[in-house]
Amino acid sequence: MGRTVAKQLTEMSILAAQRRARQSGNEEWLSKGDGLVARAMASGKVKFYRRYVSPTTGKRVTHYLADFDPDGLSGVSLAQASVLNADATRLLIDKIDPMERKAETKRREEAERARQEEAERRTRLEVTVGGLFEQWFENRIVPEFKKPDWVRRDVMGSVLDYAFKPDGATPTLFRDIPAKAVTRAHVVEIVEATQKRGANALANDQLRYLERMFSYAVTRDHLEISPFAKIEKRAIRKREQTRARALTREELRIVLRTLPEMRASWQVKGVIALALYSGQRTGYVCEMEWSEIVGDEWRIPAVKQKKEERRKSAPQTHVVYLPKQALELLERLRHLSGAGRFVFLSDRAEPGKKEFPISQASVEQSIGRHLRPMPGQGFRTDKREADGVKAFWDMPHFNAHDLRRSVATRMAEDVGIQPHVIERILNHAASNELAAIYNRATYEKERKAAAASWGKYLVGLVADNVLAGRFRKTAA
């Protein structure tokens, strides 16, 4: 396409040339004789250039300055282009090529940008394990988990606070070690220390989450290579022990008699009591909401259920039929919990504003630390140990999930409830895949009868419904 050179350069002439070029498809060049030219293109754009003879090569050069925009938003006005042209003129007077100066400035800016990026990379490489954990926790764990704090508290807490004690050196916490200085030996020592305590399941969790954290560090350029690249994880992992603890009839009687007098909050005692009445997980009981109680039913939404308990084809609400003794307990608890959303509203919550239930960890801690014997029940007295004063049972230790196993065992052995009914009460996923597909029976009548029989059984163990009648607002 041809072009026309006009010996005038004003904003009006530029706008007119812009219209003509767009309509005709031929570009136009406008100049006022001082080296500044405007190029009106067929696309509708207008660009400013400076024409000159290079003082270094002697060749004629058309040097781009800027795009034209009369408002000065996406480009420059004619007045601003004239200033750029004057700057180029001063460089030429000093025998400096404006295009070469621009290229040199660009190279310096790129070098400075590269220097800053390298400094930032070095800073990332110097991050400590504690700093790396905080980044990984916020960017990976918090978005992924419904309750992410258990990863910080139960899994990684002891890892970050593990103290390495080199010979003759000051102990160093793992969280204070630079991430790039972590080696295979650090990881193995931490995991093996946990295994020596008999906590193989926790050790395997620590190994898994440490690997995820250091993989994140590699993707974020904190590390060049993860320390797990040289670890044979199968050689470190140990088989987790399957718990088989179930309370005997006599042990269950002792727990029921002792529960109202235990030195813990009414929320903790209520969770344990309802876990025994319903056979449900203590985590579900902790999160129980008043809106989920309908008549004698406790309806647990599918979203609250564990992944393996939700039916893959059609997630369903799990209906738990409560015995009348449990309903009496709930009526008592309603006066204690107030108008909050949760049955076991945390004392730290603000009803109507910031509401959240008691945590499952509180229940576990109370079972392990705060359950105290009643006189004449055959318990030992407090015994001073190296880590403080603890009260403990004559019976073997049990945890919160053992209560659920105990309910299933006593239902089968003492009450005579059929195994398939117990499985539905506990909402266990069918172990047989074919049965899970074809057996859709809910055993509603059988579960209602089982709930009534189970409530009578528990009351019979202690002669009266002590669980419903001896709760106080403050811890005993």
C-alpha positions in Angstrom: 0.0 0.0 0.0 1.2 3.5 -0.8 1.8 6.3 1.6 1.6 10.1 1.6 4.0 12.5 3.4 2.4 15.8 4.5 4.4 18.8 5.7 2.2 19.6 8.7 1.8 18.0 12.1 -1.0 19.2 14.4 -3.5 17.2 16.5 -6.2 18.0 14.0 -4.1 16.9 11.0 -3.2 13.7 12.9 -6.9 12.9 13.6 -7.8 13.7 10.0 -5.0 11.4 8.7 -6.2 8.7 11.1 -9.7 8.8 9.6 -8.4 8.8 6.0 -6.0 5.9 6.6 -8.8 3.8 8.2 -11.2 4.5 5.3 -8.7 4.1 2.4 -6.5 1.4 3.8 -3.4 3.5 3.0 -1.1 4.8 5.7 0.0 8.4 5.9 3.1 10.1 7.4 3.0 13.6 8.8 5.9 15.8 9.7 6.8 19.3 10.6 10.4 19.2 9.7 12.2 18.8 13.1 12.6 15.1 12.8 9.3 14.2 14.6 6.9 12.3 12.4 3.5 10.7 12.9 2.4 7.5 11.1 -1.3 7.0 10.6 -1.9 3.3 10.0 -4.7 1.5 8.2 -5.6 -0.2 11.5 -6.5 3.2 13.0 -3.4 3.4 15.2 -1.1 6.4 15.1 2.6 6.1 16.1 5.2 8.8 16.7 8.8 8.4 15.4 12.0 10.4 15.3 13.9 10.4 12.0 17.7 11.0 12.1 21.1 10.0 10.8 22.9 7.8 13.3 26.1 9.4 14.6 27.7 6.0 15.1 26.8 4.2 11.8 25.9 7.1 9.5 22.7 5.3 8.5 19.2 6.9 8.3 17.1 5.7 11.3 13.4 5.9 12.0 13.2 5.5 15.8 9.9 4.6 17.5 8.9 7.0 20.3 5.3 6.2 21.4 1.7 5.7 20.4 -0.6 8.6 19.9 -3.5 9.3 22.2 -4.9 12.9 22.5 -6.1 12.2 26.0 -2.7 10.8 27.1 -4.2 7.5 28.5 -3.1 4.7 26.3 -0.3 6.8 24.6 1.0 10.3 24.4 -0.3 13.6 23.1 1.4 15.6 20.4 2.9 17.9 23.1 4.3 14.9 25.0 5.7 13.5 21.8 7.5 16.8 21.2 9.2 16.5 24.6 10.4 13.0 23.6 11.6 14.3 20.3 13.5 17.1 22.1 15.2 14.5 24.4 16.3 12.6 21.3 17.7 15.9 19.8 19.9 16.5 22.9 21.3 13.0 22.6 22.1 13.5 19.0 23.9 16.8 19.8 26.1 14.8 22.2 26.8 12.2 19.4 24.6 9.5 21.1 22.3 7.4 19.1 18.8 7.5 20.8 17.9 4.0 19.7 21.2 2.6 21.1 20.6 4.5 24.4 17.1 3.0 24.6 18.5 -0.5 24.0 21.2 0.0 26.7 18.6 1.3 29.2 16.5 -1.8 28.5 19.5 -4.1 29.1 20.2 -2.4 32.4 16.6 -2.7 33.5 16.5 -6.4 32.6 19.8 -7.0 34.5 18.4 -5.2 37.6 15.2 -7.3 37.4 17.2 -10.5 37.1 19.3 -9.4 40.1 16.2 -8.8 42.2 14.7 -12.1 41.1 17.9 -13.9 42.1 17.8 -12.1 45.5 14.2 -13.2 46.0 15.1 -16.8 45.1 18.0 -16.8 47.6 15.6 -15.4 50.2 13.2 -18.2 49.5 16.0 -20.8 49.8 16.9 -19.4 53.2 13.3 -19.9 54.7 13.2 -22.0 57.8 11.2 -25.2 58.2 8.8 -23.2 60.4 8.3 -20.6 57.8 7.9 -23.2 55.1 5.2 -25.0 57.2 3.2 -21.8 57.6 3.2 -21.2 53.8 2.3 -24.8 53.0 -0.4 -24.9 55.7 -2.1 -21.7 54.4 -1.8 -22.5 50.7 -2.4 -26.3 50.7 -3.9 -27.6 53.9 -6.4 -24.9 54.8 -8.1 -25.0 51.4 -8.1 -28.8 51.4 -9.3 -29.8 54.8 -12.6 -29.0 56.6 -10.7 -29.0 59.9 -7.1 -28.2 59.1 -5.9 -27.4 62.6 -5.6 -31.1 63.4 -2.7 -31.3 60.9 -0.9 -28.4 62.8 -1.7 -29.7 66.3 -1.8 -33.5 66.1 0.5 -34.4 63.3 3.1 -31.6 62.7 3.2 -30.0 66.2 5.6 -32.6 67.6 7.6 -32.5 64.3 8.2 -28.8 64.4 9.1 -28.8 68.1 11.4 -31.8 67.8 14.9 -30.9 69.2 18.0 -32.1 67.6 20.8 -32.5 70.1 24.2 -32.7 68.4 27.2 -33.7 70.6 28.4 -30.7 72.5 26.1 -28.3 70.6 23.0 -26.3 71.7 19.7 -28.2 70.9 18.1 -26.9 67.7 14.3 -27.1 67.1 13.4 -28.6 63.7 11.3 -25.4 63.0 14.4 -23.2 63.2 16.5 -25.2 60.7 16.8 -23.7 57.2 14.6 -25.7 54.9 17.5 -26.2 52.4 19.6 -27.7 55.3 17.1 -30.5 56.0 18.5 -33.9 55.2 17.3 -37.5 55.1 18.8 -38.0 58.6 16.6 -35.3 60.1 13.4 -36.9 58.7 14.4 -40.4 59.7 15.3 -39.3 63.3 12.0 -37.6 63.8 9.9 -40.4 62.5 11.8 -43.1 64.4 11.5 -41.2 67.6 7.7 -41.3 67.2 7.8 -45.0 66.3 9.7 -45.7 69.5 6.8 -44.3 71.5 4.6 -47.0 69.8 2.7 -44.4 67.7 3.2 -46.0 64.3 0.1 -44.5 62.9 1.2 -41.0 63.9 4.7 -41.7 62.5 3.2 -42.6 59.1 1.1 -39.5 59.1 4.2 -37.4 59.9 6.1 -39.0 57.1 3.3 -38.4 54.6 2.8 -34.8 55.5 6.5 -34.0 55.6 6.8 -35.4 52.1 3.9 -33.2 50.9 5.4 -30.1 52.6 8.8 -30.5 51.0 7.3 -31.3 47.6 5.5 -27.9 48.0 8.9 -26.3 48.8 10.3 -27.6 45.5 7.4 -26.2 43.5 7.8 -22.8 45.1 11.6 -22.7 44.5 12.5 -22.9 48.2 14.5 -26.1 47.5 16.2 -27.5 44.4 15.5 -31.1 45.5 13.3 -32.6 48.3 15.1 -34.6 51.1 12.5 -37.3 50.4 14.2 -37.9 47.0 16.7 -40.1 48.8 14.4 -41.8 51.3 13.1 -45.3 50.8 9.7 -44.7 52.6 8.8 -48.4 52.7 11.8 -49.1 54.8 10.8 -46.4 57.3 7.0 -47.0 57.6 5.8 -49.5 60.1 2.6 -51.4 60.2 -0.1 -49.6 62.2 -1.7 -51.6 65.0 -5.4 -52.2 64.6 -7.2 -51.2 67.8 -9.4 -53.9 69.3 -10.2 -52.4 72.7 -13.8 -52.8 73.7 -15.1 -52.2 77.3 -16.4 -55.2 79.1 -19.9 -55.0 80.8 -18.3 -54.2 84.1 -16.0 -51.6 82.7 -18.9 -50.0 80.9 -20.9 -49.9 84.2 -17.9 -48.2 85.9 -17.7 -45.6 83.2 -21.5 -44.9 83.4 -21.3 -44.5 87.2 -18.2 -42.3 87.1 -19.2 -40.1 84.2 -21.4 -37.6 86.1 -18.6 -37.0 88.6 -15.7 -36.6 86.2 -13.8 -33.3 86.4 -14.7 -32.0 83.0 -17.1 -29.6 81.3 -20.8 -30.5 80.8 -20.1 -30.5 77.1 -17.5 -33.3 77.4 -19.7 -35.4 79.7 -22.6 -34.9 77.3 -20.7 -35.9 74.3 -19.5 -39.1 76.0 -23.0 -39.9 77.2 -24.6 -39.4 73.8 -21.8 -41.4 72.1 -22.7 -44.3 74.3 -26.4 -44.0 73.7 -26.2 -43.6 69.9 -23.0 -45.5 69.0 -21.9 -42.7 66.7 -18.5 -41.2 66.3 -17.6 -38.6 69.0 -16.7 -36.2 66.2 -20.3 -36.3 64.9 -21.6 -35.9 68.5 -19.4 -32.9 69.1 -20.9 -31.2 65.9 -24.5 -32.2 66.7 -27.0 -29.3 65.9 -30.4 -28.8 67.4 -31.9 -28.6 63.9 -30.7 -32.2 63.3 -32.9 -33.5 66.2 -36.4 -34.4 64.8 -38.6 -36.3 67.2 -36.7 -39.3 68.3 -34.4 -39.1 65.3 -30.9 -37.6 64.9 -30.4 -36.8 61.2 -26.7 -36.6 60.3 -26.2 -34.9 56.9 -24.1 -36.6 54.3 -21.7 -33.7 54.2 -20.7 -34.4 57.9 -20.1 -38.1 57.3 -16.7 -39.7 56.7 -16.0 -40.3 53.0 -16.2 -44.1 53.3 -19.6 -43.8 55.0 -21.2 -41.8 52.3 -22.9 -43.8 49.6 -21.1 -43.1 46.3 -24.2 -43.3 44.1 -26.5 -41.2 46.3 -25.1 -39.6 49.5 -27.8 -39.9 52.2 -28.6 -38.5 55.6 -27.8 -41.0 58.3 -30.8 -41.4 60.6 -30.0 -42.4 64.2 -32.9 -43.5 66.4 -32.4 -42.3 69.9 -33.7 -44.1 73.0 -35.9 -42.2 75.4 -33.0 -41.9 77.9 -31.0 -40.0 75.3 -33.9 -37.7 74.6 -34.2 -37.0 78.4 -30.5 -36.1 78.3 -30.9 -33.8 75.4 -33.8 -32.0 77.2 -31.4 -31.5 80.1 -28.7 -30.2 77.8 -31.0 -27.7 76.1 -31.1 -25.7 79.3 -27.3 -25.7 79.5 -26.5 -24.9 75.8 -28.9 -22.0 75.6 -30.1 -20.7 72.2 -27.0 -21.6 70.3 -26.9 -23.6 67.0 -24.9 -26.4 68.4 -25.9 -28.8 71.2 -22.4 -28.7 72.6 -21.6 -25.1 72.0 -18.0 -24.2 73.0 -17.6 -21.9 76.0 -15.4 -19.7 73.8 -18.1 -19.2 71.2 -20.5 -16.2 71.0 -24.1 -17.4 70.5 -25.6 -15.7 67.4 -22.3 -14.4 66.2 -19.2 -16.7 66.2 -20.6 -20.1 67.0 -18.6 -23.4 67.0 -18.9 -26.6 68.9 -16.5 -28.3 71.4 -13.6 -30.1 69.7 -13.1 -33.8 69.6 -9.6 -33.3 71.1 -11.2 -31.9 74.3 -13.1 -35.2 74.7 -10.0 -37.3 74.1 -8.0 -35.2 76.6 -10.8 -35.5 79.2 -10.9 -39.3 78.9 -7.1 -39.4 79.3 -6.6 -36.8 82.1 -9.8 -35.7 83.8 -11.8 -38.8 84.5 -11.6 -39.3 88.2 -12.7 -42.3 90.2 -15.7 -42.3 92.6 -15.2 -43.7 96.1 -15.6 -47.4 96.4 -15.4 -48.1 92.6 -12.1 -50.0 92.8 -9.9 -47.2 91.2 -6.4 -46.4 92.4 -5.7 -43.0 93.9 -3.7 -40.3 92.1 -0.1 -41.4 91.4 2.8 -39.0 91.0 4.7 -39.7 87.8 7.7 -37.9 86.1 5.5 -35.7 84.0 3.0 -34.7 86.8 0.1 -35.9 88.8 -2.3 -38.1 86.9 -5.3 -40.2 87.9 -5.7 -43.4 86.1 -7.9 -46.5 86.0 -7.4 -50.0 87.1 -8.9 -51.0 83.7 -6.7 -50.7 80.6 -6.6 -47.4 78.8 -9.3 -46.6 76.3 -10.0 -43.7 73.9 -13.1 -42.0 72.6 -13.4 -44.3 69.5 -13.2 -47.4 71.8 -16.6 -46.3 73.1 -18.1 -46.8 69.7 -16.5 -50.2 69.4 -17.7 -51.0 72.9 -21.3 -50.1 71.9 -21.2 -52.5 69.0 -19.7 -55.3 71.0 -22.1 -55.0 73.9 -25.1 -54.7 71.5 -24.1 -58.0 70.0 -23.0 -60.0 73.0 -25.3 -58.6 75.8 -28.4 -57.3 74.1 -28.5 -59.8 71.2 -28.8 -57.3 68.3 -28.1 -58.8 64.9 -24.8 -57.8 63.2 -26.5 -56.4 60.1 -28.6 -54.1 62.3 -25.6 -52.9 64.2 -23.8 -52.2 61.0 -26.7 -49.9 59.9 -26.8 -48.2 63.3 -23.1 -47.5 63.1 -23.5 -46.5 59.4 -20.6 -48.7 58.4 -19.9 -49.1 54.7 -20.6 -52.6 53.5 -17.5 -54.7 53.4 -18.8 -56.6 50.4 -19.0 -54.4 47.3 -21.8 -56.5 45.8 -23.9 -56.2 49.0 -23.4 -52.4 49.0 -24.9 -52.3 45.5 -27.9 -54.6 46.0 -28.8 -54.5 49.7 -30.6 -51.1 50.2 -32.5 -52.2 53.3 -32.5 -49.6 56.1 -33.9 -52.0 58.8 -35.8 -49.1 60.3 -38.0 -51.1 62.6 -35.1 -53.2 63.8 -33.0 -50.1 64.5 -35.8 -48.5 66.5 -36.2 -51.6 68.6 -32.4 -51.9 69.0 -32.2 -48.3 70.2 -34.9 -48.9 72.8 -33.3 -52.2 74.0 -29.9 -50.5 74.2 -31.2 -47.6 76.3 -32.8 -50.0 78.8 -29.5 -52.0 78.9 -27.5 -48.9 79.8 -30.0 -47.8 82.5 -30.0 -51.4 83.8 -26.2 -51.3 84.3 -26.5 -48.3 86.8 -30.0 -48.9 88.2 -31.1 -45.4 87.1 -30.5 -42.8 84.3 -27.6 -41.0 86.0 -26.5 -39.7 82.7 -29.5 -37.4 82.3 -29.9 -36.3 85.9 -26.5 -35.1 87.2 -25.1 -32.5 84.9 -24.0 -29.0 85.9 -23.0 -25.9 84.0 -19.5 -25.8 85.4 -17.0 -28.6 85.6 -17.2 -30.8 88.7 
